[in-house]
Amino acid sequence: MRAWAVLALAVVLALPVFLLGPSAPVPTPVAAPGVLPPPPAAPVEPDLREAVYGDFLLVGNSSLRCPVAGEVTGDHTPAECAQARAGQRPGGLLDNSATNNGYFMHLADDDTRPATFTSSRAVVVVPAGARVKQARLSWGGHTGMFLGFSGVNCVRPLLLQGDPPPAPAAPSPAQQRVGISLGGAAPVEFAPQGYRATEGLTEPSQVYSAWADVTSVFTGTATGAAVEVSVSDVWVPTGPGCAGGWSLAVVFDYGQPTARYPHPRVVDFYSGTLPQGGALLPGLLEPLIPGFPSFVDALLPGLVPGLTGTAVSLPGVSPKRSQADVAVGLTAFDGDWGQGGERFTVDGEPVAEPCTGGEDFFRSCALGAVPPVVNTMGVDAKVVRPALADNDDGSIEVGVQGVEDFVAVTGLVLAETVTPAISVDVTGPDAPVREGDLAPFAVVVTNTGTMPLRDIRVDAGAQARCAPAAVPPLAPGGSARVTCVQPAGPGRVQNRTVVTGTYLTTSTGDARTVSATGQAFAEVTPADLAVRRVPDKLLVHAGEPVRFAVTLVNNTDVFYSGVRYVDGATPTCTGVPQTLPGRSSAAFECVLPAARDSFASQGSMTAVDAAGNEVRVQSQAVTTTVIAPTVALTGRAEPETAYRGSPVVFSLSVTHTGAESDGPLYDAVITVPGCEVPTIPAVEPGATVTASCTAEPERSGPVAASVSARDGSGYAVTATTTIPLTLLEPRLEVTQEVVPTVVRTGAPVEFTMTARNTGTAADGDLTDVRLDNPTIPPSCAPDPIPRLAPGESGSVSCTAVPDRSFSSVAVGRAQDSQGRAMSVTAAEVPVAVTHPSLAMQVAVEPESARHGARADFSVVVRNTGDVPVEVSVRNDQAADCDLVEPSLRAGAAQGVRCQVDLPRDEAVDRLVNTARYTANPVPGDGGAELGGESSATVRVLAGQAPQDPSAGPDPGADPGTDPGGDPTPQDGITGGTGGTGSPTTGGAGQGTTDGLASTGASVAGPLALGVGLLVAGAMALVLARGRRRG
């Protein structure tokens, strides 16, 4: 926020201290706010997830520029603005010469294209040999719209700020198409694919963000050299404090491991709910006057939300974060150079700013900007690489902390190296095999990486047969064994096995895999004649067909006739040849329609040579394993008799009831209504594996459960069972009363929970009755009620001060006479916590005039709270400026302008018009009526103005204006959250009087604070008026 605003707040702080003295009483809140502990970082999901052998690049620039000679400049000169962009202005909390707040920011447009209204450039270098896998353009900035109360920044129409861009700009940023050009080519336009705008009261000016996928623009783009990127038509207002620009994230991929990128990097894009800072009044006060914040916090509860920044949790992909080379790319708007201690945190720890160092993180550094600039005056686009420790789930918490300056993070890119790996070890037979026989190879697959692998496939070549066909998912360090056979031809048999496992699925559904290759050899003993017989499966489920591919081989020069073939497994063979010429082979197929039991079989060929000699050759005996695994599922409920609504634990046992030869069952999925049971990776023959889950069943009676697993052939094996369960209606009734349900922030709320035994005398007492409300502070936890007889009730109460809206949840637990637990949850009661607040501005033109002249008064009220309010304004000297607004919505403003004739009595030297407002939330929240006042003073000069009742004020040169005076703005701003403001009186001559409404805690405090706001408003507007003259 601006230096003048901070200076004004400093005056606000100091005056009450001087006026009240050190012993002034400090109001004490009823109770410490906090219905819930601070909420944990909200988990967010990426818009896009990709994995590449590469990384991402991030560049950006501002779409605004410094003023030049002849243009409106703001508080400082164009030369000073150029120094600020070069990082040569130190800046500070009270020095805006290094930030956009000190200058009237103008549209940057450097592409010489008449059709664009903004354009700026950056340079990006995609490494040689890589290709662009993904490119996302993000843009945003101020909208020129008002949101909150913590100051005024790039908001139209106040102080000539926040002027929208000219035609051909769209009416709003949400409708604006942007252009992107590479290397001077014609811009390609893109509409926003995502659009968001900030909400809430922590920032007075709304910030928007949008993004689009621009990958197509990079098709065919050369790599290894700098490419200039120009982005045009970014919608951004002009004026003091305005910020806006763009960033470009480019993901590049080599497509395979390289020396620089031996492992893949997972790249996530985020554009949804992201961290933002809070420019808060209490936060600004705390560092300036020790001990004073408690006064302000008690006096102005709820003036702005109690936020000093937010955090979100990003779902990382690997717990091994210390080895992941984590990189975070950020795009943020409205960060100010040297304006405060805004910190970007990772896992709660501040990260050093990468461009200049230090913890003041958001100071407008955009990588790759052309021309190079140290301070973009409002746009951050940079990358940090925090050092992280390992954790359990791989998640990463990122946040923004700071109250001195609001900053909105609008885009995040997270990249981390993952080390998925798989290995395969292949072992061949120890002894040579006969030509035509099946050479056995033992294959061991191991997950040697840090990520789980699934969808594991084993490919040993078209001629090989492997069992089991299914390989279970492997956790890091896990392994599985597979047996493969391969027919032996002449020479040496080579088995080359490739294993592949999936470690990630991208946002588009594409699998990202790792693979490994292993090989082994088998020596072959040559044969003159051979029968090669290969089953299509070594492992087959009972009832499935088995197909044998048979090849008769003649390695001699002899011609054989009368060829006959007999298969030991089936008589059904088609295509058996009658002759077998020398140096030839013949292939055909034999089919066993349905295998019932495991069997060993071989084929036999007989043939006759030219001399009439019969030869006989047999194939190797091959064992075909026929499996018929079965599975049994049993379960029990604990307890078997339970009360409806109480938790029930289901324990499920899966037993492999098949034979040892059936092999393991894989991926056993158990289904229980309303219960999520973990998948069982494997169950060995004869083994029993138990899993459990917890549910709150709604119906009494048997609960149906089922299990489905895969056997080694990939066949589904299933079983069902029923679990006895009897549900009783609980004899405990729980109700809750919350008073009030609509409450103003800082006001107490009473929670009353009541438990009643609804049973009969035969049912007996309830014991150990516990009432709990997880939405109220732990200090409110009541003691248990030892016993409730049938029909008896017991209540507990607690008072807390909520700091935000919520739903109250009351839960009761008890035990019956048999020790069985019951649990009942009462209907939720929504509690709305309101933050009503109103600001009023009174102004007059001219500031000085002669007796009898006309003065124009204006009164504007603005709802700076979060609920609609009914407003009534009464003026003591300008009745025509009275105002009644039945329902002024949050963030809206209403105003009126009227004329007043100055008194002709020469004894009067000034006219003070005091406007007083009263306001109440709609609907009411039970709090005190809001009230406050503000005044504007006209200095009445000696002499009489010409009497012309029909003439209105001349805006150019009113005859009653003091020609030698130096006008000082007479605007006053007041705001409050409750109570009645105390009137204040300005001194003779020019001046402004303000009043800030009190909460009723004390009268002296509001009076002193009102005087402080009087001076603060005057100082702020003096500086602001200086900008307008610029």
NUTI-941168 format. One record per residue (C-alpha): x, y, z. Coordinates in steps of 0.2 Angstrom, whole numbers, plus 2048, in hexadecimal, padded with zeros to 3 digits. Layout:
<pts>
XYZ ...
</pts>
This chain:
<pts>
800800800 8068127FE 81181C809 80582980C 7F881D813 80581681F 80A828824 7F882C827 7F681C832 80582183C 7FD831840 7ED828844 7F781E850 80182C858 7F383885C 7E982D867 7F9829871 7FD83B874 7EB840877 7E6832883 7F783088B 7FF820890 7F281C89D 7E381C892 7D880D895 7D9800887 7C87F7883 7C97E4886 7C07D887A 7B37CC882 7BD7BD87D 7CC7B9872 7C57B7860 7C67A5858 7B8799856 7C478D84D 7D778C84D 7DF79483E 7DA78A830 7E777F828 7EE783817 7E077F80A 7E57717FE 7E47767EC 7E676B7DC 7F076F7CD 7E77757BD 7F476C7B3 80175E7B7 80F7597AC 81F74E7AD 82E7527A2 84074F7A0 8437627A2 83C7707AC 8327817AA 8377927A6 82F7A27AD 8307B37A6 8257C37A7 8237D67A6 8187E47AB 80B7EB79F 80D7FC7A7 81B8097A6 8228187AE 81C8297A9 82783479D 82984679C 81984F797 80E84179F 8058417B0 81383B7BC 80C8387CE 81683C7DD 82783A7D5 83083F7C5 8328347B6 8458337B9 84182C7CB 83681F7C3 84481A7B8 84F8187C7 84280E7D0 8418027C1 8548007C2 8537FC7D4 85C80C7D9 84E8137E5 84F80B7F6 83C80D7FA 83580980B 825809815 82481C814 82C81E803 82281A7F3 8308207E7 83580E7E3 8238087E0 81580A7D4 80B8137E2 8178227DF 8138247CD 8058267C0 8088157B7 8058167A4 801808797 811800790 80F7FD77D 8207FA775 81B7EE766 8177FD75A 8077F4755 7F8801754 7EC7F3758 7F27F0769 7F07FA779 7FD7F2784 80D7E8780 81D7E3789 82A7D6786 8357C978E 8417BC787 8417A978A 84E79C785 84878A783 85777F784 85E778774 857766770 84876877B 83676B776 82877677E 81C76A786 81177778E 81078A78E 804794799 8027A7798 7FC7B07A8 7F77C27A9 7EE7CD7B5 7EE7DD7C0 7E37E97C7 7D17EB7C1 7CE7FD7C8 7C07F67D3 7BF7FA7E6 7BE7EC7F2 7C47F0804 7C87FE810 7DB7FD812 7DF80B807 7DC8117F5 7E78097E7 7E380A7D4 7D180D7D7 7C68187CB 7C08257CC 7C982B7DC 7D88367D9 7D88327C6 7DE8207C9 7D98107C2 7D48167B0 7D08077A5 7DA805795 7D480D785 7CC805776 7CD7F876F 7CE7F1781 7C07E7787 7B47EE794 7BB7E27A2 7CB7D77A4 7C07C87A4 7BB7CB791 7CC7D078B 7D67C677F 7E97C7780 7F67C5772 8067BC773 8147BD765 8247B4763 8337BC75B 82A7CA753 81C7BF74B 80A7C574B 8027C375B 7F67B475E 7E77B8769 7E17AE778 7D17B0782 7D37AC795 7D179A799 7D179E7AC 7CC7AE7B4 7CC7B37C7 7CB7C37D1 7D07C67E3 7C27C87F0 7C17CE801 7C67DE80B 7D97DC80D 7DD7E67FD 7D47F57F8 7D67F27E5 7D07E27DC 7DE7D87D3 7D97CC7C5 7E37BE7BD 7E07B47AD 7E97A67A3 7E979D793 7F278E78C 7FE79577E 80878577A 802786768 80C796765 81C78D769 81A78075B 82A77F751 83278C75B 84578B75B 84E78676A 85F78A772 85D79D76E 8547AC776 8437AE770 83A7BF773 8297BE779 81D7CD778 80C7CC781 7FF7D977C 7EE7E0781 7EF7DC793 7E17E579C 7E87F07A9 7E28017B0 7EE8117B1 7F181C7C0 7FB81D7D0 7FD80C7D8 7F78027C9 7FF7F17C5 7FD7E57B7 8077D97AC 80A7C77A7 8147B87A8 8187A979D 81C7987A4 82478C797 82777979B 834771790 83875F78E 846755786 83B745785 84873A78D 85573B79B 863746798 87374A7A2 86B75A7A9 85A7527AC 85D73F7B0 84C73E7B9 83B7457B4 8347557BC 8227577C1 81B7687BC 80B76E7C4 80277E7BF 7F67877CC 7EB7967C8 7DD7937D4 7DD7987E7 7EE79E7EA 7F67A77F9 7F47BA7FB 7FA7C7807 7F07D2813 7F27E5814 7EA7E6825 7E77F5830 7EC7EC840 7FB7E5838 8017F6833 7FF7FD844 8087F084D 81A7F4848 81880684B 81180985D 8157FB869 8077F6874 7FA800869 7F37F285E 7E87EB86C 7E07FC86D 7DC7FC85A 7D77EA85A 7CA7EC868 7C47FD861 7C27F784F 7BE7E584F 7BA7DE83E 7BF7EE834 7C97E3829 7CA7D0829 7D77C9835 7E37C3827 7F57C5826 7F77BA817 7F17A9811 7F979880D 7F4789802 7FA777802 8017717F1 80075E7EF 8117597EB 8157487E2 8247417ED 8277427FF 83A7427FB 83A7557FA 84C7577FF 85174E7EF 8447567E4 84C7677DF 83B7707E2 83977F7D8 82A78B7DA 8267997CD 81B7A77D2 8117B47C9 80B7C27D5 8047D47D3 8067E47DD 8157DF7E7 81F7EF7EB 8327F17EC 8377F47FE 8267F7804 8267EB812 82A7D9817 81E7CF80C 8257BD80D 8227AE802 82379F80D 82578C809 820781817 81F790822 83179681F 8357A6816 83D7A4805 84B7B0800 8467BC7F1 84F7B57E2 8537C57D9 85A7D07E6 85A7C57F6 8527C8807 8417C480E 8387D2806 8327C67F8 8257CF7ED 82F7DE7E6 82A7DE7D4 8387D37CC 8337CB7BB 8407BF7B3 8447C17A1 83C7D379F 8427DD790 84A7E9792 8517E17A2 84A7EA7B1 84D7E77C4 83C7EE7CA 82C7EC7BF 8227F67CA 8157E97CE 8187D97C6 8217CA7CD 8267BB7C2 8347B17CA 83A7A07CF 84079A7E0 8487897E5 8457867F8 84E778801 84176D808 84175E814 83974E811 82774B817 81A73E817 80F743808 81974E7FD 80E75D800 81576F800 80D77E809 81078F801 80A79F808 80B7B2809 80E7BB819 80D7CE81A 8027DD81F 80C7EC819 8087E9806 7FA7DE7FE 8007D27F1 7F67C67E6 7FF7B67E0 7F57B17D1 7FF7A37CA 80B7957D0 8167887C7 81D77A7D2 82A76F7CB 8337607D4 83E7537CF 8387417D2 8427317D1 8367237CB 8407147C6 83E7027C2 84A6F47BF 8496E37B8 8556D57BA 8546C67AE 85C6B57B1 85E6A87A4 8606957A6 87068E7AC 87168079F 86F68078C 85D67C786 859671777 85467A767 84167B767 83F67B77A 839689785 84869278D 84269979F 8476AA7A5 8446B17B6 83F6C37B6 83F6CE7C6 8376DF7C5 83C6EC7D3 8366FD7D7 8477067DA 8407187DA 8377237E7 8267227E0 8197157DF 81770C7CE 8077057C7 8016FD7B6 8116F37B6 8146EA7A5 8216DD7A1 8256DB78E 8316CD78A 82E6CD778 8216C576C 8276B376E 8296B3781 81B6AE78D 81B6B579E 8126B07AE 80A6B87B8 8026C47AB 7FE6D07B9 80B6D97C3 8056E27D3 8086F57D6 8196F77DE 81D7037EC 82F70A7ED 83A6FB7F1 82D6EE7EC 8306E07DF 8276D27D6 82D6C27CD 8276BD7BC 82C6AD7B2 82E6AE79F 8326A0792 8386A3781 839696773 84B69176E 85069375C 861690755 87069875D 86E6A276D 85D6A8775 85D6BA77A 84F6BF786 84D6D2787 8406D8793 8396E9795 82F6EE7A4 8256FE7A6 81C7067B4 8117167B6 8167227C3 80B7317BE 7FB7357B4 7FB7477AD 7EC7527AD 7E874D79B 7E873A7A0 7F8736799 8037297A2 81572E7A7 81F71E7A8 8307177AC 8387087A5 8476FC7A6 84E6EF79B 8576DF7A0 85D6D0795 8646BF797 86A6B178B 86769E78A 873693780 86A687773 86F67676E 86B67375C 85F666756 85C65F744 84965E747 840668754 82E66A75A 82C67C761 81C67D76B 81768D774 80769077E 7FF6A177D 7FE6A1790 80869879E 7FB69D7AB 7E869B7A6 7D869C7B0 7CE68D7B1 7C268C7A2 7CC697796 7D3690786 7E668D783 7ED68F772 7FE68776D 80868E75F 81167F758 82068074B 828671743 83A67473F 84566B733 858670733 85E662727 85D661715 852651716 84065270F 83464B71B 822645716 81463C71F 81564972D 80A64773B 80865174B 80064B75B 7FD658769 7FC65277B 7F065F781 7E3660773 7DF657763 7D966775B 7E766D750 7E567673F 7F1678731 7FD669735 808667726 80A65671D 81C659717 82B66271E 838666711 84A668716 84F67971E 83D67E721 83168072F 81E67F730 81268873D 801684742 7F5685752 7EE67975E 7E067F76A 7DA67877A 7C867F77C 7C768078F 7D467C79B 7CE6747AB 7DE66E7B5 7F06727B4 7F96667A8 80A6627A0 80965E78D 81465D77E 81365A76C 81964C761 81E64C74E 82163D743 82763D732 82F632724 83E63671A 842631708 84962070D 83961C717 84161E728 835625735 83B633741 833638751 83564975A 82D64F76A 82C661770 830666782 82366278E 81B673793 8116757A3 8016807A2 7FB6857B3 7E96867B4 7E46917C3 7D36927CB 7D669D7DA 7C86A17E6 7C76AF7F3 7BD6B0803 7B76C080B 7B26C181D 7AD6D0828 7A76D6838 7A16E683F 7A76ED84F 79B6EF858 78F6E3850 7816EC859 7836FF858 77970F859 775718849 781726845 78F71E850 79F718847 7A0706843 7B16FE83E 7AF6F0831 7BE6E4830 7BF6DA820 7CA6CB81D 7CF6C580C 7D56B380B 7DD6AB7FC 7D469A7FC 7DC6937EC 7EB6877EA 7FD68C7EB 7FE68A7D8 7F16977D6 7FD6A47DB 7F96B57E3 7EA6C07E1 7ED6D27DD 7E56E37E0 7D76DC7EC 7CA6EA7EC 7BD6E97FB 7AD6F27F9 7A26F6809 794703807 79971480F 7AA70D813 7BB70F80A 7C670080C 7D9701806 7DD6F67F7 7E76E67FC 7F66E57EF 7F86D27F0 7F16C37FA 7FC6B37F9 7F46A17F8 7ED69C809 7F06AD810 7E46B9818 7E56CC818 7DA6D7822 7D56E981F 7C96F4828 7BF704826 7B370F830 7A271482C 79271B833 78470F82C 77371582A 769705829 7686F6834 76A6E482D 7786DA823 7856E581B 78A6DF809 79D6DF806 7A66D87F7 7B86D67F1 7BF6D57DF 7D16D07DB 7DC6CB7CC 7E46BA7CB 7F56B87C1 7EC6B67B1 7E36C67B3 7D26BE7B6 7C76C67C3 7C46BC7D3 7B56C27DE 7AC6BE7EF 79F6C57F9 7996C480B 78D6CC817 7916D4828 7846D3836 7806E483C 7726EA848 76E6FD849 765704858 75D715859 768720864 760725875 76A735875 76374586E 76E75486C 769766868 772776868 76E788869 779796863 7757A8868 7767B285D 7787AA84C 77C7BB844 7897C484D 7957D284A 7A77CE84B 7AE7D085D 79D7CC865 79B7BD86F 7917AD86B 78A7A1877 78978F873 77E78487D 77D77187A 770766882 770753883 761749888 75E73688B 74F732881 74E720887 743717892 7457108A4 7486FF89C 756706892 75F70D8A1 76B71C8A3 777723897 78972689E 79873089A 78E73C88F 79A748886 79575787C 7A175E870 7A276C863 7B176B858 7AE77D851 7B1786862 7C178986B 7C877A875 7C7784885 7B4782883 7B476F884 7A876B892 7AA75D89F 7A174D89C 78F74A8A3 79273B8AE 7807348AD 76F7388A5 76072E8AB 75272B89E 74973B89A 7577458A3 76075389A 77175C89C 77776C894 788775893 78C78688D 79B790886 79E7A1880 7AA7A5872 7AE7B4866 7AE7AE854 7B97B6848 7B07AF838 7A07A7832 79F795835 792787839 79178184B 79276E84D 78C76585D 790753860 78B74886E 792737874 78C72B881 78C719887 77D70F88B 77B703899 7846F588F 79370088B 78E703879 793714872 78771F869 78A72F860 77E73D85A 78174D851 77575B853 770766844 77D77283F 779785843 781791837 7887A0840 78B7B0835 7997BC83B 7977CD833 7A47DA831 79A7EA82E 7A47FA82B 7A080A822 7AB81981C 7A582A819 7AD83880F 7A884A80F 7AF857803 7AC8697FE 7B08747EF 7B78817F0 7C1880800 7BF893803 7B38A07FC 7AB8B1801 79B8B380B 78C8AF801 7958A47F4 78F8927F1 7988837F6 7968717EF 7968647FD 7978527F9 795843805 79A831800 79782280B 79F811806 79B80080D 7AC7F9812 7A57EA81B 79F7D9815 78C7DB818 77F7E7811 77B7F681C 76D80281E 77481481E 76D825823 778835822 773845829 77C856826 77B865832 77F872825 77A86A815 76A861817 76885E804 777852806 76D847812 76D83580C 763825810 768815808 75D80680D 76A7F9808 77C7FD803 7847ED7FE 7967E9803 7A37F27F9 7967FE7F2 7968117F4 78881E7F3 78A8317F3 7818427F1 7868537EC 77E8637F1 7808767F2 780881801 780895802 78E89B80D 7888A781B 7898BA817 78C8BE829 79E8C5829 7A18BF83B 7A18AD834 7B28A782E 7AE89582A 7A0889826 7A187782D 79686A826 79685A831 78E84B82A 78983D836 78482C831 77C81D839 77C80C832 7767FB836 7797EA82D 76B7E3823 7667D782A 76A7DC83C 7787D4845 7747D9857 7827E5858 7827F785C 77D80484E 78C80A844 78E81D845 79B82A840 79D83B83A 7A884582E 7A985782A 7AF86381D 7B3876820 7B2884814 7BC893819 7B18A3817 7BC8B1811 7B88C4814 7AD8CC807 79D8C87FF 79B8BE7EF 78F8C57E2 77D8C17E5 7778B67D7 76B8A97DD 76A8A07CC 77D89F7C9 78588E7CE 79788C7D3 7A488F7C6 7B08807C6 7BD88A7BD 7BF8997C8 7B289C7D5 7B18AF7D9 7B18AB7EC 7C18A07EB 7D08A77F4 7DB8AB7E5 7EB8AA7EF 7E789B7F9 7EE88A7F7 7DF87E7F8 7E0870803 7D4861801 7C686180D 7C184F80C 7BF84581B 7BD83281D 7B582982B 7B281782E 7AC80C83C 7A57FC842 799801850 79480D85D 79282085B 7A082B855 7A583B860 7A484B856 7B4855853 7B786784E 7C386E842 7CD87E845 7CC88E83D 7D088F82B 7D288181F 7D086F827 7C785F827 7BF856836 7BC844837 7B4838843 7B7825844 7A981B84C 7AC81285C 7A7801862 7A1807872 7B180287C 7B5814881 7B282687B 7C382D87D 7CA820870 7BE824862 7C1837865 7D4835864 7D382A855 7C783684C 7D384484E 7E1839847 7D7834838 7D3847835 7E684A833 7E983A82A 7DB83E81D 7E284F81A 7F4849818 7EE83B80C 7E4847801 7F2854800 7FE8477F9 7F08407EE 7EC8527E7 7FE8547E3 7FD8457D8 7EE84D7CF 7F885D7CC 8068527C5 
</pts>
